[in-house]
Amino acid sequence: MLADAFQGSARGGLLLTAAGTVGGLALMAFLTQDFGGDEPRPGSAGLLHVEDGKLSVGEVLAALSPARVQGRSAAYLRLLDGRF
C-alpha cells in the first residue's frame, strides 16, 4: 500500500503526511525545550543515566514499572536512559 503512494495522485497525501510529521516533531521540540531544567537528572527513569557523556546512577524506583506479559503481571526494569 505504501509503495503505491509514491506514484500517481497519492503523492500529495504522502507529502502532506510527511510535512505534518516533521512539523509536529519540530513544534514539540520547540515547546518542550525547557522541560527538566530544574531537575537534577531530568528523565532519569533507568538504573543508569547518561547525560553530557557522563554516566551516573538513575532513580531506582522509577526504573521499575508494572507490565503484562502473556496475561500475567510482571515487572519491567529499565537499565539505561539518558539525554544524547
Sequence and secondary structure as in RCSB ss.txt:
>XXXX:A:sequence
MLADAFQGSARGGLLLTAAGTVGGLALMAFLTQDFGGDEPRPGSAGLLHVEDGKLSVGEVLAALSPARVQGRSAA
YLRLLDGRF
>XXXX:A:secstr
 GGGGGSGGGHHHHHHHHHHHHHHHHHHHHHTTTTTTTSSSTT  SSEEEETTEEEE  HHHHEEEEEETTEEEE
EE  EEEE 
